[in-house]
């Protein structure tokens, strides 16, 4: 479906130069008496590479609608991530490359949206936040009471998240899946 470049929004999937891209940033530029432009950052859904492109306001862009199914993450084995369809219990395995950064947030029984394009899995959409258990972090320094000082914490999935000094091992923290930032303690 062709849409004007001015209607591009973050999260949309477009077909550009025979590849599928997810829009990660959009800035509408109107420089004085010149024609407007739409500056975009896009991530290839096949290779994961990032690209920047500037569309003219009058350009038409091919927006792709992906088929989505709710899936539950089961387990990982040999860099294959196994999911189960919550409606018909069919199972599907995806390569780590197809999932990209999503692998940092996948825990058992996490529900995600699997995206399909012409029947082929393209990736997953994570919930906005996930709760992860801290498996390793350094103890807070005594006397270091400045609240904006962050320390690295390794969570159950292996990801390293910067957290405030009061977070300890076995704490469950809430993490933003888009930015990878610590939001709060969970529970």
Backbone as JSON, one array per atom type, in Angstrom:
{
  "sequence": "XXXXXXXXXXXXXXXXXXXXXXXXXXXXXXXXXXXXXXXXXXXXXXXXXXXXXXXXXXXXXXXXXXXXXXXXXXXXXXXXXXXXXXXXXXXXXXXXXXXXXXXXXXXXXXXXXXXXXXXXXXXXXXXXXXXXXXXXXXXXXXXXXXXXXXXXXXXXXXXXXXXXXXXXXXXXXXXXXXXXXXXXXXX",
  "N": [[0.85, -1.15, 0.0], [0.75, 2.09, -0.99], [1.88, 5.0, 0.59], [2.03, 8.51, 1.44], [5.25, 9.95, 2.09], [5.2, 11.66, 4.24], [3.5, 10.5, 6.04], [4.85, 8.51, 7.35], [5.71, 6.63, 10.22], [7.29, 5.83, 13.37], [8.1, 2.42, 13.8], [6.63, 1.42, 11.68], [6.64, -0.78, 8.8], [8.37, -0.82, 5.79], [8.75, -1.29, 2.25], [11.69, -0.95, 0.6], [13.98, -0.39, -1.89], [13.82, -3.15, -2.67], [13.93, -4.51, -0.22], [12.9, -5.21, 3.15], [12.23, -2.81, 5.61], [12.22, -1.6, 8.97], [10.95, 1.3, 10.35], [12.8, 3.37, 12.44], [13.23, 5.93, 13.3], [11.86, 9.13, 12.69], [11.97, 12.28, 11.2], [10.49, 15.23, 10.38], [11.34, 17.63, 8.1], [11.24, 21.03, 7.4], [12.62, 23.28, 5.67], [12.53, 26.54, 5.7], [11.76, 28.32, 2.82], [12.05, 26.19, 1.12], [11.25, 22.93, -0.27], [9.55, 20.5, 1.78], [10.99, 17.76, 3.68], [11.39, 14.31, 4.64], [13.24, 12.86, 7.0], [14.57, 9.75, 7.66], [15.42, 6.97, 9.81], [16.19, 3.65, 9.34], [15.89, 0.11, 9.88], [17.09, -2.81, 8.46], [15.09, -5.65, 7.99], [15.96, -8.08, 7.21], [18.83, -8.2, 7.24], [19.53, -6.66, 9.43], [21.03, -4.38, 9.34], [21.5, -0.85, 9.65], [20.05, 2.01, 8.1], [19.98, 5.29, 6.7], [17.67, 7.53, 5.28], [16.46, 10.07, 3.12], [13.41, 11.26, 2.29], [11.47, 12.97, -0.15], [8.74, 15.18, 0.48], [6.61, 14.68, -1.24], [7.07, 12.12, -2.14], [6.11, 8.68, -2.56], [5.75, 5.88, -0.46], [6.13, 2.38, -0.08], [4.19, 0.8, 2.08], [4.26, -1.97, 4.21], [2.19, -4.48, 5.5], [2.46, -6.62, 8.12], [1.69, -9.98, 8.91], [0.53, -10.97, 12.07], [1.04, -13.08, 14.88], [0.19, -14.26, 18.11], [2.66, -15.51, 20.16], [4.36, -17.78, 22.35], [7.37, -17.72, 24.07], [9.46, -20.49, 24.37], [12.04, -21.95, 24.73], [15.68, -21.85, 24.3], [17.97, -23.38, 22.13], [21.0, -24.37, 20.82], [21.41, -21.85, 19.48], [18.94, -21.56, 18.34], [15.74, -20.29, 18.67], [12.85, -21.2, 20.23], [9.38, -21.05, 19.72], [5.87, -21.08, 20.6], [2.71, -21.19, 19.11], [-0.03, -19.58, 20.53], [-2.64, -20.16, 19.97], [-3.03, -22.47, 18.27], [-1.07, -24.2, 19.11], [1.13, -24.85, 17.53], [4.63, -25.2, 16.87], [7.53, -23.15, 16.33], [10.81, -22.42, 15.18], [13.29, -19.93, 15.45], [16.18, -18.32, 14.11], [18.88, -16.74, 15.88], [19.8, -14.47, 14.56], [17.57, -13.55, 13.16], [16.06, -12.55, 15.18], [17.49, -10.52, 16.36], [18.19, -7.87, 18.62], [16.21, -8.67, 20.35], [16.71, -11.08, 21.62], [17.97, -10.52, 24.02], [16.0, -10.13, 25.86], [14.29, -12.28, 26.07], [12.52, -14.52, 27.98], [11.48, -17.59, 29.55], [8.16, -18.48, 28.75], [7.41, -15.92, 27.99], [5.23, -13.77, 26.3], [5.0, -12.86, 22.94], [4.68, -11.01, 19.82], [4.76, -12.63, 16.85], [6.03, -11.87, 13.71], [5.03, -12.23, 10.39], [5.83, -12.36, 6.93], [4.49, -12.91, 3.92], [4.16, -15.56, 4.75], [6.64, -16.17, 5.83], [8.67, -16.13, 8.7], [9.65, -13.07, 10.17], [10.53, -11.81, 12.43], [10.14, -10.73, 15.88], [7.82, -8.88, 17.93], [8.33, -7.37, 20.91], [6.89, -7.15, 24.27], [6.3, -3.89, 25.74], [7.68, -3.57, 28.16], [9.79, -5.72, 30.18], [10.24, -8.05, 32.87], [13.12, -8.87, 34.59], [15.44, -11.03, 36.24], [18.16, -10.18, 38.29], [21.35, -11.49, 37.95], [24.01, -11.03, 38.43], [25.88, -8.47, 39.92], [27.87, -5.75, 41.03], [28.41, -5.0, 44.51], [26.91, -2.12, 46.09], [28.82, 0.84, 46.54], [29.9, 1.85, 49.72], [28.79, 4.82, 51.14], [28.55, 6.01, 48.69], [26.19, 7.73, 47.78], [25.02, 9.14, 45.79], [22.39, 9.5, 43.6], [22.27, 9.29, 40.81], [24.27, 7.67, 39.83], [25.19, 4.92, 37.98], [25.5, 1.34, 37.8], [26.79, -1.63, 36.18], [24.63, -4.41, 35.59], [24.17, -7.86, 35.3], [21.63, -9.72, 33.79], [19.21, -12.44, 33.9], [19.04, -13.3, 31.22], [21.46, -12.82, 30.17], [22.01, -10.31, 29.27], [23.45, -7.05, 29.79], [22.6, -4.53, 31.92], [22.5, -1.11, 32.75], [22.11, -0.1, 36.07], [20.7, 1.48, 39.07], [22.64, 2.06, 42.12], [21.48, 0.73, 44.35], [20.36, -1.68, 43.51], [20.41, -5.19, 43.82], [21.84, -8.56, 43.67], [19.57, -11.08, 42.61], [17.38, -9.4, 42.72], [14.41, -8.4, 41.03], [14.05, -6.69, 38.1], [12.47, -4.09, 36.15], [12.58, -3.6, 32.71], [12.88, -1.46, 29.89], [12.1, -2.51, 26.71], [12.63, -1.3, 24.28], [14.6, 0.71, 24.6], [16.38, -0.49, 26.32], [16.78, 0.33, 28.89], [16.89, 0.56, 32.48], [13.94, 0.63, 34.39], [12.47, 0.33, 36.84], [12.29, -1.37, 40.06], [10.76, -4.53, 40.06], [7.71, -5.86, 41.37]],
  "CA": [[0.0, 0.0, 0.0], [1.57, 3.29, -1.1], [1.48, 6.11, 1.43], [2.96, 9.63, 1.33], [6.37, 9.89, 3.04], [4.86, 12.45, 5.43], [2.72, 9.67, 6.96], [5.71, 7.5, 7.97], [5.78, 6.69, 11.68], [8.19, 4.85, 13.98], [7.51, 1.1, 13.94], [6.07, 0.95, 10.4], [7.52, -1.57, 7.94], [8.26, -0.37, 4.41], [9.58, -1.97, 1.26], [12.56, 0.06, 0.02], [15.05, -1.03, -2.65], [13.59, -4.59, -2.62], [14.2, -5.07, 1.1], [11.95, -4.72, 4.16], [12.85, -2.01, 6.65], [11.37, -1.07, 10.03], [11.29, 2.69, 10.62], [13.19, 3.53, 13.84], [13.21, 7.35, 13.64], [11.31, 9.98, 11.63], [12.03, 13.71, 11.46], [9.93, 16.01, 9.27], [12.15, 18.84, 7.98], [10.67, 22.05, 6.5], [13.61, 24.36, 5.7], [12.15, 27.84, 5.15], [10.96, 28.33, 1.59], [12.32, 25.0, 0.31], [10.27, 21.85, -0.11], [9.74, 19.69, 2.98], [11.6, 16.43, 3.55], [11.21, 13.41, 5.77], [14.49, 12.16, 7.28], [14.25, 8.52, 8.38], [16.39, 5.93, 10.11], [15.5, 2.37, 9.11], [16.68, -1.1, 10.13], [16.72, -3.9, 7.56], [14.55, -6.8, 8.72], [16.68, -9.28, 6.79], [20.24, -8.19, 7.65], [19.71, -5.94, 10.69], [21.81, -3.16, 9.15], [20.74, 0.39, 9.77], [20.23, 2.92, 6.98], [19.28, 6.57, 6.79], [17.19, 7.96, 3.98], [15.68, 11.3, 3.1], [12.34, 11.23, 1.28], [10.79, 14.24, -0.4], [7.37, 15.13, 1.02], [5.66, 14.15, -2.23], [7.4, 10.72, -2.45], [5.23, 7.62, -2.07], [6.51, 4.78, 0.12], [5.36, 1.14, -0.05], [4.05, 0.3, 3.44], [3.98, -3.41, 4.28], [1.49, -4.93, 6.7], [2.9, -7.96, 8.47], [0.75, -10.83, 9.64], [1.04, -11.17, 13.42], [0.46, -14.16, 15.69], [0.72, -14.29, 19.47], [3.48, -16.69, 20.41], [4.98, -17.85, 23.68], [8.74, -18.2, 23.99], [9.64, -21.71, 25.15], [13.42, -22.18, 25.14], [16.72, -21.66, 23.3], [18.9, -24.49, 22.02], [21.89, -24.24, 19.65], [21.12, -20.58, 18.81], [17.58, -21.61, 17.79], [14.79, -19.86, 19.69], [11.62, -21.94, 19.97], [8.15, -20.38, 20.11], [4.65, -21.86, 20.4], [1.51, -20.41, 18.82], [-0.93, -19.75, 21.68], [-3.97, -20.58, 19.53], [-3.08, -23.83, 17.74], [0.03, -24.93, 19.72], [2.22, -25.16, 16.6], [5.9, -24.64, 17.31], [8.39, -22.62, 15.28], [12.13, -22.04, 15.69], [13.89, -18.81, 14.73], [17.6, -18.09, 14.32], [19.19, -15.57, 16.67], [19.95, -13.33, 13.65], [16.24, -13.05, 12.81], [15.49, -11.9, 16.36], [18.27, -9.33, 16.67], [18.35, -7.51, 20.03], [15.12, -9.25, 21.15], [17.2, -12.22, 22.4], [18.39, -10.04, 25.34], [14.85, -9.98, 26.74], [13.43, -13.46, 26.01], [12.52, -15.43, 29.13], [10.48, -18.64, 29.38], [6.74, -18.14, 28.81], [7.15, -14.54, 27.58], [4.36, -13.69, 25.12], [5.46, -11.9, 21.93], [3.97, -11.05, 18.54], [5.6, -13.1, 15.75], [5.66, -11.19, 12.47], [5.21, -13.04, 9.19], [5.66, -11.69, 5.65], [4.27, -13.97, 2.91], [4.32, -16.86, 5.41], [8.0, -16.36, 6.34], [8.89, -15.36, 9.93], [10.58, -11.95, 10.0], [11.02, -11.37, 13.73], [9.13, -10.64, 16.92], [7.6, -7.62, 18.62], [8.32, -7.63, 22.35], [6.09, -6.23, 25.07], [7.01, -2.63, 26.0], [8.61, -3.8, 29.27], [9.92, -7.1, 30.68], [10.82, -8.17, 34.21], [14.26, -9.78, 34.53], [16.12, -11.23, 37.52], [19.59, -9.83, 38.27], [22.17, -12.65, 38.33], [25.31, -10.57, 38.91], [26.18, -7.04, 39.96], [28.78, -5.4, 42.13], [27.7, -4.35, 45.62], [26.98, -0.66, 46.08], [29.92, 1.37, 47.35], [29.45, 2.51, 50.94], [29.0, 6.26, 51.07], [28.21, 6.52, 47.35], [24.73, 7.88, 47.84], [24.53, 9.94, 44.65], [21.37, 8.63, 43.01], [22.35, 9.11, 39.36], [25.4, 6.82, 39.47], [24.71, 3.6, 37.56], [26.48, 0.25, 37.75], [26.3, -2.68, 35.3], [24.04, -5.61, 36.21], [23.87, -8.92, 34.35], [20.33, -10.31, 34.08], [19.09, -13.88, 33.6], [19.19, -13.59, 29.79], [22.84, -12.53, 29.78], [22.15, -8.89, 28.91], [23.99, -6.18, 30.83], [21.73, -3.35, 32.01], [22.94, -0.15, 33.78], [21.1, 0.02, 37.13], [21.12, 2.28, 40.22], [23.49, 1.37, 43.08], [20.76, -0.07, 45.35], [19.91, -2.96, 42.96], [21.28, -6.28, 44.27], [21.64, -9.86, 43.04], [18.25, -11.69, 42.82], [16.3, -8.43, 42.53], [13.75, -8.45, 39.72], [13.96, -5.31, 37.62], [11.66, -3.86, 34.95], [13.44, -3.01, 31.68], [12.24, -1.01, 28.65], [12.67, -3.34, 25.64], [13.06, -0.48, 23.14], [15.84, 1.43, 24.89], [17.27, -1.31, 27.15], [17.01, 1.06, 30.13], [16.26, 0.18, 33.75], [12.81, 1.5, 34.73], [12.19, 0.25, 38.27], [12.27, -2.73, 40.59], [9.45, -5.14, 39.84], [7.07, -6.51, 42.53]],
  "C": [[0.91, 1.24, 0.0], [1.0, 4.4, -0.22], [2.46, 7.26, 1.2], [4.05, 9.52, 2.41], [6.05, 10.65, 4.31], [4.05, 11.65, 6.44], [3.55, 8.56, 7.61], [5.77, 7.73, 9.47], [6.74, 5.62, 12.17], [7.45, 3.53, 14.16], [6.92, 0.54, 12.65], [7.11, 0.12, 9.64], [7.27, -1.12, 6.51], [9.15, -1.22, 3.52], [10.36, -0.88, 0.54], [13.74, -0.65, -0.62], [15.02, -2.56, -2.49], [13.99, -5.25, -1.3], [13.15, -4.5, 2.06], [12.71, -4.01, 5.26], [11.8, -1.61, 7.68], [11.88, 0.34, 10.33], [11.61, 2.83, 12.11], [13.2, 4.99, 14.27], [12.69, 8.13, 12.44], [11.41, 11.43, 12.07], [11.52, 14.42, 10.21], [10.67, 17.34, 9.23], [11.47, 19.78, 6.99], [11.59, 23.27, 6.54], [13.14, 25.63, 4.97], [11.29, 27.74, 3.91], [11.27, 27.16, 0.66], [11.21, 23.99, 0.52], [10.6, 21.02, 1.14], [10.34, 18.33, 2.67], [11.27, 15.61, 4.79], [12.49, 12.61, 5.92], [14.16, 10.93, 8.11], [15.5, 7.71, 8.7], [15.62, 4.63, 10.02], [16.45, 1.23, 9.42], [16.17, -2.2, 9.21], [16.24, -5.09, 8.38], [15.25, -8.1, 8.33], [18.1, -9.32, 7.37], [20.47, -7.5, 8.98], [20.53, -4.67, 10.54], [20.91, -1.94, 9.2], [21.06, 1.29, 8.58], [19.49, 4.21, 7.27], [18.85, 6.94, 5.39], [16.37, 9.23, 4.13], [14.69, 11.2, 1.95], [11.84, 12.66, 1.06], [9.35, 14.09, 0.1], [6.39, 14.49, 0.06], [5.97, 12.71, -2.63], [6.35, 9.78, -1.87], [6.11, 6.46, -1.6], [5.6, 3.56, 0.22], [5.33, 0.59, 1.39], [3.61, -1.16, 3.4], [3.25, -3.7, 5.59], [1.9, -6.37, 6.95], [1.78, -8.69, 9.19], [1.34, -11.08, 11.02], [0.28, -12.28, 14.13], [1.05, -14.07, 17.09], [1.43, -15.61, 19.7], [4.04, -16.61, 21.83], [6.38, -18.41, 23.51], [8.9, -19.4, 24.91], [11.07, -21.86, 25.67], [14.37, -21.88, 23.98], [17.63, -22.88, 23.32], [19.7, -24.33, 20.73], [21.58, -23.01, 18.81], [19.81, -20.59, 18.02], [16.63, -21.25, 18.92], [13.42, -20.42, 19.33], [10.41, -21.22, 20.57], [6.97, -21.29, 19.84], [3.5, -20.89, 20.14], [0.51, -20.66, 19.93], [-2.32, -20.2, 21.27], [-4.01, -22.05, 19.11], [-1.92, -24.71, 18.22], [1.11, -25.39, 18.75], [3.5, -24.52, 17.12], [6.74, -24.2, 16.12], [9.72, -22.24, 15.92], [12.69, -20.93, 14.82], [15.38, -18.72, 15.08], [17.79, -16.83, 15.15], [19.29, -14.32, 15.79], [18.59, -12.73, 13.29], [15.62, -12.26, 13.97], [16.23, -10.63, 16.76], [18.41, -9.11, 18.17], [17.27, -8.12, 20.93], [15.62, -10.39, 22.03], [17.64, -11.8, 23.81], [17.24, -10.06, 26.35], [13.95, -11.21, 26.78], [13.62, -14.33, 27.25], [11.4, -16.44, 28.9], [9.08, -18.09, 29.62], [6.43, -16.68, 28.47], [6.3, -14.56, 26.31], [4.83, -12.55, 24.23], [4.55, -11.98, 20.71], [4.98, -11.47, 17.48], [5.11, -12.44, 14.47], [6.01, -12.06, 11.27], [5.0, -12.17, 7.96], [5.62, -12.78, 4.58], [4.59, -15.34, 3.5], [5.69, -17.11, 6.01], [8.19, -15.52, 7.6], [9.96, -14.29, 9.73], [11.17, -11.49, 11.33], [9.87, -11.32, 14.72], [9.02, -9.21, 17.43], [7.45, -7.96, 20.1], [7.3, -6.76, 23.05], [6.93, -4.99, 25.37], [8.03, -2.79, 27.13], [8.66, -5.29, 29.61], [10.54, -7.04, 32.07], [11.9, -9.24, 34.16], [14.94, -9.84, 35.89], [17.61, -10.93, 37.35], [20.38, -11.04, 38.75], [23.55, -12.24, 38.83], [25.37, -9.05, 38.86], [27.11, -6.8, 41.13], [27.98, -4.8, 43.28], [27.88, -2.84, 45.53], [28.15, -0.21, 46.96], [29.36, 2.12, 48.55], [29.77, 4.01, 50.84], [28.7, 6.85, 49.71], [26.7, 6.64, 47.26], [24.18, 8.76, 46.72], [23.6, 9.05, 43.84], [21.54, 8.41, 41.51], [23.55, 8.28, 38.91], [24.87, 5.42, 39.16], [25.85, 2.6, 37.58], [25.94, -0.82, 36.82], [25.73, -3.86, 36.1], [23.75, -6.61, 35.1], [22.55, -9.56, 34.76], [20.29, -11.75, 33.58], [19.27, -14.24, 32.14], [20.6, -13.36, 29.3], [23.07, -11.08, 29.39], [22.72, -8.12, 30.1], [23.22, -4.87, 30.79], [22.33, -2.39, 33.06], [21.81, 0.08, 34.78], [21.6, 0.94, 38.24], [21.88, 1.42, 41.24], [22.76, 0.47, 44.05], [20.28, -1.42, 44.82], [20.92, -4.04, 43.32], [20.98, -7.56, 43.48], [20.31, -10.44, 43.52], [17.1, -10.69, 42.84], [15.7, -8.65, 41.15], [13.53, -7.01, 39.3], [13.1, -5.24, 36.36], [12.52, -3.08, 33.96], [12.6, -2.63, 30.47], [12.89, -1.77, 27.5], [13.12, -2.53, 24.43], [14.41, 0.17, 23.39], [16.84, 0.59, 25.68], [17.57, -0.66, 28.5], [16.26, 0.45, 31.31], [15.12, 1.16, 34.02], [12.55, 1.52, 36.23], [12.43, -1.18, 38.74], [10.86, -3.26, 40.34], [9.0, -5.79, 41.15], [7.19, -5.73, 43.77]]
}
